[in-house]
Each structure stands twice: as structure tokens, then as C-alpha cells.
Amino acid sequence: MEILKGVLKEELSRLQSLKKSYENKLKKLIKGCLIKKEIKGNVYYYLNYRDGQKAIFKFLGRQDKGQLAQLRNDIDERRKIRRLHIQVKKDIAKMEKMVYGKKK
């Protein structure tokens, strides 16, 4: 039984370090979504995100295809990492229950 508990603690430690890694990556990546608006025949881009309760529309102006592709890749990467982060948090909660028992 002690061997199993040791393996579970090791897995818990791995998950916690993975969670910290995801949090660091999320801090570095851009958050929000890209909004495209056409005004008087010109196309302008905005970055829409939340700061607490406030919705922020940050004007990005005209973007070339390279910049747009990079922004979209960064936003998609953040969404992917966010999903993984949420899953790791759930796994940590399950693992803590297995290792330490139910918490009140």
C-alpha cells in the first residue's frame, strides 16, 4: 500500500508542477478574441477581453496577414493551454482525495 501511495504522491507532484507551468504560459500569452470591423470600406481589428468586470476593446488598427496569423495562433494557443490547465486542476483535486482522503 505504501508503494501505491508513493506513486500517487509522485503523480500529484508532477501535476502540480504542470499546473504551475501552464499558469506561467498563460501569463505570457495574449488573452481575448479578435474582432474585425469594417468602417467606411476599411478593415480594422480590435482585441476584446475582460479586465475584472470591464469589457475592454483594444484598437489594433490595420493588420497585415502575418500579424493576424500570429495573433490568431497566440489566441488559439492560450485557449488550448487554458483547457489543459482546467483539466490539470480537476486531476489534482482527484489525486489529493486519493492521497490524503476526503477533505472537509
N, C-alpha and C positions, 0 to 999 in steps of 0.2 A: 504494500500500500504506500509506503514511503517513496518508492521509486516512481509510482504514478503521480504522487503529489509533487515530486521534484520536477517531473516533466511538465506538469501543468503550470508550476511557478515559472519555469523557463519560458513556456509559451506566453504566459502573461507578461513577462518582462519584454519579450520580443514585440508583442502587440503594443505595449506602452511606448517603446522606442519608435515604432512605426507611426503611432499616433502623433508623437512629437515631430517626427519628420514631415508628416502631412501638414501639420499646423504651420511649420516654417515655410513650406512651399506655398501654402495658401496666402500667407502674409506678403509674399513677393509677387504673386500674380495679380493681374487686374481683375476687378470684380464688376459685375453688372452685365448689361446686354447692350448690343449695338443697335441704335435706331437710325434709320435712313429717312430723311425728309427731303422732298423736292419743293423748292421755293423759287418761283419765277423761272422755271426751267433749269435751275442749278441744283445739284445734289449735294446735300450737307449731311454730316454724320454727327451723332450725339452718343455719349455713353450714359446710360441710365443705370443708376444704382441707389441704394439706400444708405443713409447715414443716420442710424437710430430710427426715428420715426419719419425723418425727412426724405423725400424722393429727390434725388439730385440728377439734373440733366446737364452733363458737362459737354460743352461745344467742342467738337474735334475739327470742324471745318471740312474742307475737301480733302479726301484721302485718295492716294493712288492705289492700284491693285495690290502692290506689295505690302503696303502698310495695312490695308484692310485684311489681307490674308493673315498677317501676323497677329492683328488684334483678334480676329476670329479664332485662330489657333490658341492664343492665350486664354480666351474666354472658355473655349471647349476644354482645354487642359484643366482649368480651375474647376469646372463642373465635374469632370471626371474624378479629380482628386477629392473634391467635396463629398461625392458619393462614397468613395473609398474610406474617407475619414469617418463618415457616419456609420458605415459598416464595421469599422475597427472599434469604434466606441461601443457598439452593441456587443461585439465579440468580447471586449474587455469586461463588460458587465456580466456576461455569461461565465467567463473564465473566473472572475472574482467570486461568483457564487459557488463554483465548483471547488475552488481552492480554500476559501475561507468560510463557506457556508452562507446561509441567508443572513443578510444584514437587516437590521430593524430600522 
